[in-house]
Amino acid sequence: MHIKPITHDKLNTIKRVGIILSISILSACTHYSPTTNSVDSFQSVNKEIIIPGSFESVTDKVTTNNKATESLFSLDTNSLLNGFSNPKLQDLIQQGLDNNPNLAATATFVLDSQARARTAAGQRLPNLNLGASAGRSKNNLGLTTFTANNYSLGLNSQWELDIWLKLRDQSKASLLELTASENDFVLAQLSLAANISRAYFNVLSEQELLAQTRQSTENIKQLESIAVRSFKRGLVTALDVQLARRDLANAKRSMTAQENTVRNSVRDLNTLVGSYPDSEKTMHSFSGLMLPSLNTSLQAGIPSSVLSQRPDLIAAETRLKAADLQLSVARKNLLPSISLTGSGGTSSTDLSDLLDKDFSVWSILSSLSMPLLNRQAFKSNVDLAENSLDRLTYNYASQVLNAFNEVESGLDNEGSLRQQLTELTEARDYAQASSARAKQSYEKGLVEANTLLSTELQLRSAEQNLISTKNLLLQNRINLVLALGGGLKANAKNITQSNIDNAVTNSSAAGETL
């Protein structure tokens, strides 16, 4: 399939898909047709995809002011790096930001981009070098031999005149790449904070499940005692006692497995924060902690423009602009280049005369050059730059659509999980009542052991489902906050050189400690 080269009109069309630009441009668009599969037809995407002014998937549809909602929700998105106002989680996130080696590796990419930006800026300046030389030569002219010394001291300069603004575009592209890498670092920080938050809530969830499993094991142990007493009174058979002891053994096995799961989850958390995965020592610091309740709910009317704070979209759009400049540079490489070369200094056969202005020398030379025989290679570079711009354009459009999908799915999941919590709470309450009644009836010989054990297992399952769903609600809120940009409105502007240097230095120090 032939792929048409990206034009500025096409580039602007794709950019209109993004929420970085004015959303109102697309408000009158028609419905997107999923049958469109040709990349060439994507130039008409603004006529096929509706970009809503606000997200739709929420539980309670209410009318709100967009600006007011954006302000209120932005306060909530700040909770990611702030650890959801949880002091324990805040400390863990800060420890991870200081010591995580993967974050430090990402910071080095920012340092690389800074170096490349300095290199590109330096290429716009004249190349000025200080030179000195000393030489001795011998020449024969018939029977006469001449021996001479030669000393020189001077400055040599070479400067390419940026008449086509090629070097300026190269420098601008490097600065844009620096901005993109800074936003990559912001994304790495937010992703690390999100992963630490998820791991933290997983630890609390697994601990609650362990506590519930221990309680369930204790309940089954009591049922086994009841079965033994009832057997002695002739109310149940030996089979009932055996079934009770079987279920008690299974409960103990589940408890052992859950203890191992807790230790593994703690080790995962330790690894994320950059410390040694010692579960036993860390588990004591989580003693008594439980999953927090997510009391704040989301309202309709969250403006889709809040996605403009997502660092990955900022980085993608910035790289798109940089690729456009790199294409301009590739095309300008086909044009003639003009360079000025000059030198000035002193030259003498006597070393003591090098600082004497009477022995000064200078020269200046201008040159013009352009590719001829290797022109096809430069044209191939233009093709590569065009392909790169095409690729980044499509990737950017895909990232924008994925961003909307993440937020819409997160909002929809929030409503569903909250409804499930309500239903699971009701099911747990009924299971508790059924278990208590079955225990009383069993002691009176009114129900069989299977009925009693079944109600206990149903209660255990209901409590586990309730704990797991509470954790899923918290995990989904983390994903949603991350999808909305994590609360860093300024994004890369919040990054200082010390942030980047500290990420590298602290991680190296942590590695030496390990």
Secondary structure as a PSIPRED ss2 file (coil, helix, strand):
# PSIPRED VFORMAT (PSIPRED V4.0)

   1 M C   1.000  0.000  0.000
   2 H C   1.000  0.000  0.000
   3 I C   1.000  0.000  0.000
   4 K C   1.000  0.000  0.000
   5 P C   1.000  0.000  0.000
   6 I C   1.000  0.000  0.000
   7 T C   1.000  0.000  0.000
   8 H H   0.000  1.000  0.000
   9 D H   0.000  1.000  0.000
  10 K H   0.000  1.000  0.000
  11 L H   0.000  1.000  0.000
  12 N H   0.000  1.000  0.000
  13 T H   0.000  1.000  0.000
  14 I H   0.000  1.000  0.000
  15 K H   0.000  1.000  0.000
  16 R C   1.000  0.000  0.000
  17 V C   1.000  0.000  0.000
  18 G C   1.000  0.000  0.000
  19 I C   1.000  0.000  0.000
  20 I C   1.000  0.000  0.000
  21 L C   1.000  0.000  0.000
  22 S C   1.000  0.000  0.000
  23 I H   0.000  1.000  0.000
  24 S H   0.000  1.000  0.000
  25 I H   0.000  1.000  0.000
  26 L H   0.000  1.000  0.000
  27 S C   1.000  0.000  0.000
  28 A C   1.000  0.000  0.000
  29 C C   1.000  0.000  0.000
  30 T C   1.000  0.000  0.000
  31 H C   1.000  0.000  0.000
  32 Y C   1.000  0.000  0.000
  33 S C   1.000  0.000  0.000
  34 P C   1.000  0.000  0.000
  35 T C   1.000  0.000  0.000
  36 T C   1.000  0.000  0.000
  37 N C   1.000  0.000  0.000
  38 S C   1.000  0.000  0.000
  39 V H   0.000  1.000  0.000
  40 D H   0.000  1.000  0.000
  41 S H   0.000  1.000  0.000
  42 F H   0.000  1.000  0.000
  43 Q H   0.000  1.000  0.000
  44 S H   0.000  1.000  0.000
  45 V H   0.000  1.000  0.000
  46 N H   0.000  1.000  0.000
  47 K H   0.000  1.000  0.000
  48 E C   1.000  0.000  0.000
  49 I C   1.000  0.000  0.000
  50 I C   1.000  0.000  0.000
  51 I C   1.000  0.000  0.000
  52 P C   1.000  0.000  0.000
  53 G C   1.000  0.000  0.000
  54 S E   0.000  0.000  1.000
  55 F C   1.000  0.000  0.000
  56 E C   1.000  0.000  0.000
  57 S C   1.000  0.000  0.000
  58 V C   1.000  0.000  0.000
  59 T C   1.000  0.000  0.000
  60 D C   1.000  0.000  0.000
  61 K C   1.000  0.000  0.000
  62 V C   1.000  0.000  0.000
  63 T C   1.000  0.000  0.000
  64 T C   1.000  0.000  0.000
  65 N C   1.000  0.000  0.000
  66 N H   0.000  1.000  0.000
  67 K H   0.000  1.000  0.000
  68 A H   0.000  1.000  0.000
  69 T H   0.000  1.000  0.000
  70 E H   0.000  1.000  0.000
  71 S H   0.000  1.000  0.000
  72 L H   0.000  1.000  0.000
  73 F H   0.000  1.000  0.000
  74 S H   0.000  1.000  0.000
  75 L H   0.000  1.000  0.000
  76 D H   0.000  1.000  0.000
  77 T H   0.000  1.000  0.000
  78 N C   1.000  0.000  0.000
  79 S C   1.000  0.000  0.000
  80 L C   1.000  0.000  0.000
  81 L C   1.000  0.000  0.000
  82 N C   1.000  0.000  0.000
  83 G H   0.000  1.000  0.000
  84 F H   0.000  1.000  0.000
  85 S H   0.000  1.000  0.000
  86 N C   1.000  0.000  0.000
  87 P H   0.000  1.000  0.000
  88 K H   0.000  1.000  0.000
  89 L H   0.000  1.000  0.000
  90 Q H   0.000  1.000  0.000
  91 D H   0.000  1.000  0.000
  92 L H   0.000  1.000  0.000
  93 I H   0.000  1.000  0.000
  94 Q H   0.000  1.000  0.000
  95 Q H   0.000  1.000  0.000
  96 G H   0.000  1.000  0.000
  97 L H   0.000  1.000  0.000
  98 D H   0.000  1.000  0.000
  99 N H   0.000  1.000  0.000
 100 N C   1.000  0.000  0.000
 101 P H   0.000  1.000  0.000
 102 N H   0.000  1.000  0.000
 103 L H   0.000  1.000  0.000
 104 A H   0.000  1.000  0.000
 105 A H   0.000  1.000  0.000
 106 T H   0.000  1.000  0.000
 107 A H   0.000  1.000  0.000
 108 T H   0.000  1.000  0.000
 109 F H   0.000  1.000  0.000
 110 V H   0.000  1.000  0.000
 111 L H   0.000  1.000  0.000
 112 D H   0.000  1.000  0.000
 113 S H   0.000  1.000  0.000
 114 Q H   0.000  1.000  0.000
 115 A H   0.000  1.000  0.000
 116 R H   0.000  1.000  0.000
 117 A H   0.000  1.000  0.000
 118 R H   0.000  1.000  0.000
 119 T H   0.000  1.000  0.000
 120 A H   0.000  1.000  0.000
 121 A H   0.000  1.000  0.000
 122 G H   0.000  1.000  0.000
 123 Q C   1.000  0.000  0.000
 124 R C   1.000  0.000  0.000
 125 L C   1.000  0.000  0.000
 126 P C   1.000  0.000  0.000
 127 N E   0.000  0.000  1.000
 128 L E   0.000  0.000  1.000
 129 N E   0.000  0.000  1.000
 130 L E   0.000  0.000  1.000
 131 G E   0.000  0.000  1.000
 132 A E   0.000  0.000  1.000
 133 S E   0.000  0.000  1.000
 134 A E   0.000  0.000  1.000
 135 G E   0.000  0.000  1.000
 136 R E   0.000  0.000  1.000
 137 S E   0.000  0.000  1.000
 138 K E   0.000  0.000  1.000
 139 N E   0.000  0.000  1.000
 140 N E   0.000  0.000  1.000
 141 L E   0.000  0.000  1.000
 142 G C   1.000  0.000  0.000
 143 L C   1.000  0.000  0.000
 144 T E   0.000  0.000  1.000
 145 T E   0.000  0.000  1.000
 146 F E   0.000  0.000  1.000
 147 T E   0.000  0.000  1.000
 148 A E   0.000  0.000  1.000
 149 N E   0.000  0.000  1.000
 150 N E   0.000  0.000  1.000
 151 Y E   0.000  0.000  1.000
 152 S E   0.000  0.000  1.000
 153 L E   0.000  0.000  1.000
 154 G E   0.000  0.000  1.000
 155 L E   0.000  0.000  1.000
 156 N E   0.000  0.000  1.000
 157 S E   0.000  0.000  1.000
 158 Q E   0.000  0.000  1.000
 159 W E   0.000  0.000  1.000
 160 E E   0.000  0.000  1.000
 161 L E   0.000  0.000  1.000
 162 D C   1.000  0.000  0.000
 163 I C   1.000  0.000  0.000
 164 W C   1.000  0.000  0.000
 165 L C   1.000  0.000  0.000
 166 K H   0.000  1.000  0.000
 167 L H   0.000  1.000  0.000
 168 R H   0.000  1.000  0.000
 169 D H   0.000  1.000  0.000
 170 Q H   0.000  1.000  0.000
 171 S H   0.000  1.000  0.000
 172 K H   0.000  1.000  0.000
 173 A H   0.000  1.000  0.000
 174 S H   0.000  1.000  0.000
 175 L H   0.000  1.000  0.000
 176 L H   0.000  1.000  0.000
 177 E H   0.000  1.000  0.000
 178 L H   0.000  1.000  0.000
 179 T H   0.000  1.000  0.000
 180 A H   0.000  1.000  0.000
 181 S H   0.000  1.000  0.000
 182 E H   0.000  1.000  0.000
 183 N H   0.000  1.000  0.000
 184 D H   0.000  1.000  0.000
 185 F H   0.000  1.000  0.000
 186 V H   0.000  1.000  0.000
 187 L H   0.000  1.000  0.000
 188 A H   0.000  1.000  0.000
 189 Q H   0.000  1.000  0.000
 190 L H   0.000  1.000  0.000
 191 S H   0.000  1.000  0.000
 192 L H   0.000  1.000  0.000
 193 A H   0.000  1.000  0.000
 194 A H   0.000  1.000  0.000
 195 N H   0.000  1.000  0.000
 196 I H   0.000  1.000  0.000
 197 S H   0.000  1.000  0.000
 198 R H   0.000  1.000  0.000
 199 A H   0.000  1.000  0.000
 200 Y H   0.000  1.000  0.000
 201 F H   0.000  1.000  0.000
 202 N H   0.000  1.000  0.000
 203 V H   0.000  1.000  0.000
 204 L H   0.000  1.000  0.000
 205 S H   0.000  1.000  0.000
 206 E H   0.000  1.000  0.000
 207 Q H   0.000  1.000  0.000
 208 E H   0.000  1.000  0.000
 209 L H   0.000  1.000  0.000
 210 L H   0.000  1.000  0.000
 211 A H   0.000  1.000  0.000
 212 Q H   0.000  1.000  0.000
 213 T H   0.000  1.000  0.000
 214 R H   0.000  1.000  0.000
 215 Q H   0.000  1.000  0.000
 216 S H   0.000  1.000  0.000
 217 T H   0.000  1.000  0.000
 218 E H   0.000  1.000  0.000
 219 N H   0.000  1.000  0.000
 220 I H   0.000  1.000  0.000
 221 K H   0.000  1.000  0.000
 222 Q H   0.000  1.000  0.000
 223 L H   0.000  1.000  0.000
 224 E H   0.000  1.000  0.000
 225 S H   0.000  1.000  0.000
 226 I H   0.000  1.000  0.000
 227 A H   0.000  1.000  0.000
 228 V H   0.000  1.000  0.000
 229 R H   0.000  1.000  0.000
 230 S H   0.000  1.000  0.000
 231 F H   0.000  1.000  0.000
 232 K H   0.000  1.000  0.000
 233 R C   1.000  0.000  0.000
 234 G C   1.000  0.000  0.000
 235 L C   1.000  0.000  0.000
 236 V C   1.000  0.000  0.000
 237 T C   1.000  0.000  0.000
 238 A H   0.000  1.000  0.000
 239 L H   0.000  1.000  0.000
 240 D H   0.000  1.000  0.000
 241 V H   0.000  1.000  0.000
 242 Q H   0.000  1.000  0.000
 243 L H   0.000  1.000  0.000
 244 A H   0.000  1.000  0.000
 245 R H   0.000  1.000  0.000
 246 R H   0.000  1.000  0.000
 247 D H   0.000  1.000  0.000
 248 L H   0.000  1.000  0.000
 249 A H   0.000  1.000  0.000
 250 N H   0.000  1.000  0.000
 251 A H   0.000  1.000  0.000
 252 K H   0.000  1.000  0.000
 253 R H   0.000  1.000  0.000
 254 S H   0.000  1.000  0.000
 255 M H   0.000  1.000  0.000
 256 T H   0.000  1.000  0.000
 257 A H   0.000  1.000  0.000
 258 Q H   0.000  1.000  0.000
 259 E H   0.000  1.000  0.000
 260 N H   0.000  1.000  0.000
 261 T H   0.000  1.000  0.000
 262 V H   0.000  1.000  0.000
 263 R H   0.000  1.000  0.000
 264 N H   0.000  1.000  0.000
 265 S H   0.000  1.000  0.000
 266 V H   0.000  1.000  0.000
 267 R H   0.000  1.000  0.000
 268 D H   0.000  1.000  0.000
 269 L H   0.000  1.000  0.000
 270 N H   0.000  1.000  0.000
 271 T H   0.000  1.000  0.000
 272 L H   0.000  1.000  0.000
 273 V C   1.000  0.000  0.000
 274 G C   1.000  0.000  0.000
 275 S C   1.000  0.000  0.000
 276 Y C   1.000  0.000  0.000
 277 P C   1.000  0.000  0.000
 278 D C   1.000  0.000  0.000
 279 S H   0.000  1.000  0.000
 280 E H   0.000  1.000  0.000
 281 K H   0.000  1.000  0.000
 282 T H   0.000  1.000  0.000
 283 M H   0.000  1.000  0.000
 284 H H   0.000  1.000  0.000
 285 S H   0.000  1.000  0.000
 286 F H   0.000  1.000  0.000
 287 S C   1.000  0.000  0.000
 288 G C   1.000  0.000  0.000
 289 L C   1.000  0.000  0.000
 290 M C   1.000  0.000  0.000
 291 L C   1.000  0.000  0.000
 292 P C   1.000  0.000  0.000
 293 S C   1.000  0.000  0.000
 294 L C   1.000  0.000  0.000
 295 N C   1.000  0.000  0.000
 296 T C   1.000  0.000  0.000
 297 S C   1.000  0.000  0.000
 298 L C   1.000  0.000  0.000
 299 Q C   1.000  0.000  0.000
 300 A C   1.000  0.000  0.000
 301 G C   1.000  0.000  0.000
 302 I C   1.000  0.000  0.000
 303 P E   0.000  0.000  1.000
 304 S H   0.000  1.000  0.000
 305 S H   0.000  1.000  0.000
 306 V H   0.000  1.000  0.000
 307 L H   0.000  1.000  0.000
 308 S H   0.000  1.000  0.000
 309 Q H   0.000  1.000  0.000
 310 R C   1.000  0.000  0.000
 311 P H   0.000  1.000  0.000
 312 D H   0.000  1.000  0.000
 313 L H   0.000  1.000  0.000
 314 I H   0.000  1.000  0.000
 315 A H   0.000  1.000  0.000
 316 A H   0.000  1.000  0.000
 317 E H   0.000  1.000  0.000
 318 T H   0.000  1.000  0.000
 319 R H   0.000  1.000  0.000
 320 L H   0.000  1.000  0.000
 321 K H   0.000  1.000  0.000
 322 A H   0.000  1.000  0.000
 323 A H   0.000  1.000  0.000
 324 D H   0.000  1.000  0.000
 325 L H   0.000  1.000  0.000
 326 Q H   0.000  1.000  0.000
 327 L H   0.000  1.000  0.000
 328 S H   0.000  1.000  0.000
 329 V H   0.000  1.000  0.000
 330 A H   0.000  1.000  0.000
 331 R H   0.000  1.000  0.000
 332 K H   0.000  1.000  0.000
 333 N C   1.000  0.000  0.000
 334 L C   1.000  0.000  0.000
 335 L C   1.000  0.000  0.000
 336 P C   1.000  0.000  0.000
 337 S E   0.000  0.000  1.000
 338 I E   0.000  0.000  1.000
 339 S E   0.000  0.000  1.000
 340 L E   0.000  0.000  1.000
 341 T E   0.000  0.000  1.000
 342 G E   0.000  0.000  1.000
 343 S E   0.000  0.000  1.000
 344 G E   0.000  0.000  1.000
 345 G E   0.000  0.000  1.000
 346 T E   0.000  0.000  1.000
 347 S E   0.000  0.000  1.000
 348 S E   0.000  0.000  1.000
 349 T C   1.000  0.000  0.000
 350 D C   1.000  0.000  0.000
 351 L H   0.000  1.000  0.000
 352 S H   0.000  1.000  0.000
 353 D H   0.000  1.000  0.000
 354 L C   1.000  0.000  0.000
 355 L C   1.000  0.000  0.000
 356 D C   1.000  0.000  0.000
 357 K H   0.000  1.000  0.000
 358 D H   0.000  1.000  0.000
 359 F H   0.000  1.000  0.000
 360 S E   0.000  0.000  1.000
 361 V E   0.000  0.000  1.000
 362 W E   0.000  0.000  1.000
 363 S E   0.000  0.000  1.000
 364 I E   0.000  0.000  1.000
 365 L E   0.000  0.000  1.000
 366 S E   0.000  0.000  1.000
 367 S E   0.000  0.000  1.000
 368 L E   0.000  0.000  1.000
 369 S E   0.000  0.000  1.000
 370 M C   1.000  0.000  0.000
 371 P C   1.000  0.000  0.000
 372 L C   1.000  0.000  0.000
 373 L C   1.000  0.000  0.000
 374 N C   1.000  0.000  0.000
 375 R H   0.000  1.000  0.000
 376 Q H   0.000  1.000  0.000
 377 A H   0.000  1.000  0.000
 378 F H   0.000  1.000  0.000
 379 K H   0.000  1.000  0.000
 380 S H   0.000  1.000  0.000
 381 N H   0.000  1.000  0.000
 382 V H   0.000  1.000  0.000
 383 D H   0.000  1.000  0.000
 384 L H   0.000  1.000  0.000
 385 A H   0.000  1.000  0.000
 386 E H   0.000  1.000  0.000
 387 N H   0.000  1.000  0.000
 388 S H   0.000  1.000  0.000
 389 L H   0.000  1.000  0.000
 390 D H   0.000  1.000  0.000
 391 R H   0.000  1.000  0.000
 392 L H   0.000  1.000  0.000
 393 T H   0.000  1.000  0.000
 394 Y H   0.000  1.000  0.000
 395 N H   0.000  1.000  0.000
 396 Y H   0.000  1.000  0.000
 397 A H   0.000  1.000  0.000
 398 S H   0.000  1.000  0.000
 399 Q H   0.000  1.000  0.000
 400 V H   0.000  1.000  0.000
 401 L H   0.000  1.000  0.000
 402 N H   0.000  1.000  0.000
 403 A H   0.000  1.000  0.000
 404 F H   0.000  1.000  0.000
 405 N H   0.000  1.000  0.000
 406 E H   0.000  1.000  0.000
 407 V H   0.000  1.000  0.000
 408 E H   0.000  1.000  0.000
 409 S H   0.000  1.000  0.000
 410 G H   0.000  1.000  0.000
 411 L H   0.000  1.000  0.000
 412 D H   0.000  1.000  0.000
 413 N H   0.000  1.000  0.000
 414 E H   0.000  1.000  0.000
 415 G H   0.000  1.000  0.000
 416 S H   0.000  1.000  0.000
 417 L H   0.000  1.000  0.000
 418 R H   0.000  1.000  0.000
 419 Q H   0.000  1.000  0.000
 420 Q H   0.000  1.000  0.000
 421 L H   0.000  1.000  0.000
 422 T H   0.000  1.000  0.000
 423 E H   0.000  1.000  0.000
 424 L H   0.000  1.000  0.000
 425 T H   0.000  1.000  0.000
 426 E H   0.000  1.000  0.000
 427 A H   0.000  1.000  0.000
 428 R H   0.000  1.000  0.000
 429 D H   0.000  1.000  0.000
 430 Y H   0.000  1.000  0.000
 431 A H   0.000  1.000  0.000
 432 Q H   0.000  1.000  0.000
 433 A H   0.000  1.000  0.000
 434 S H   0.000  1.000  0.000
 435 S H   0.000  1.000  0.000
 436 A H   0.000  1.000  0.000
 437 R H   0.000  1.000  0.000
 438 A H   0.000  1.000  0.000
 439 K H   0.000  1.000  0.000
 440 Q H   0.000  1.000  0.000
 441 S H   0.000  1.000  0.000
 442 Y H   0.000  1.000  0.000
 443 E H   0.000  1.000  0.000
 444 K C   1.000  0.000  0.000
 445 G C   1.000  0.000  0.000
 446 L C   1.000  0.000  0.000
 447 V C   1.000  0.000  0.000
 448 E C   1.000  0.000  0.000
 449 A H   0.000  1.000  0.000
 450 N H   0.000  1.000  0.000
 451 T H   0.000  1.000  0.000
 452 L H   0.000  1.000  0.000
 453 L H   0.000  1.000  0.000
 454 S H   0.000  1.000  0.000
 455 T H   0.000  1.000  0.000
 456 E H   0.000  1.000  0.000
 457 L H   0.000  1.000  0.000
 458 Q H   0.000  1.000  0.000
 459 L H   0.000  1.000  0.000
 460 R H   0.000  1.000  0.000
 461 S H   0.000  1.000  0.000
 462 A H   0.000  1.000  0.000
 463 E H   0.000  1.000  0.000
 464 Q H   0.000  1.000  0.000
 465 N H   0.000  1.000  0.000
 466 L H   0.000  1.000  0.000
 467 I H   0.000  1.000  0.000
 468 S H   0.000  1.000  0.000
 469 T H   0.000  1.000  0.000
 470 K H   0.000  1.000  0.000
 471 N H   0.000  1.000  0.000
 472 L H   0.000  1.000  0.000
 473 L H   0.000  1.000  0.000
 474 L H   0.000  1.000  0.000
 475 Q H   0.000  1.000  0.000
 476 N H   0.000  1.000  0.000
 477 R H   0.000  1.000  0.000
 478 I H   0.000  1.000  0.000
 479 N H   0.000  1.000  0.000
 480 L H   0.000  1.000  0.000
 481 V H   0.000  1.000  0.000
 482 L H   0.000  1.000  0.000
 483 A H   0.000  1.000  0.000
 484 L C   1.000  0.000  0.000
 485 G C   1.000  0.000  0.000
 486 G C   1.000  0.000  0.000
 487 G C   1.000  0.000  0.000
 488 L C   1.000  0.000  0.000
 489 K C   1.000  0.000  0.000
 490 A C   1.000  0.000  0.000
 491 N H   0.000  1.000  0.000
 492 A H   0.000  1.000  0.000
 493 K H   0.000  1.000  0.000
 494 N H   0.000  1.000  0.000
 495 I C   1.000  0.000  0.000
 496 T C   1.000  0.000  0.000
 497 Q H   0.000  1.000  0.000
 498 S H   0.000  1.000  0.000
 499 N H   0.000  1.000  0.000
 500 I H   0.000  1.000  0.000
 501 D H   0.000  1.000  0.000
 502 N H   0.000  1.000  0.000
 503 A H   0.000  1.000  0.000
 504 V H   0.000  1.000  0.000
 505 T H   0.000  1.000  0.000
 506 N H   0.000  1.000  0.000
 507 S H   0.000  1.000  0.000
 508 S H   0.000  1.000  0.000
 509 A H   0.000  1.000  0.000
 510 A H   0.000  1.000  0.000
 511 G H   0.000  1.000  0.000
 512 E H   0.000  1.000  0.000
 513 T H   0.000  1.000  0.000
 514 L C   1.000  0.000  0.000
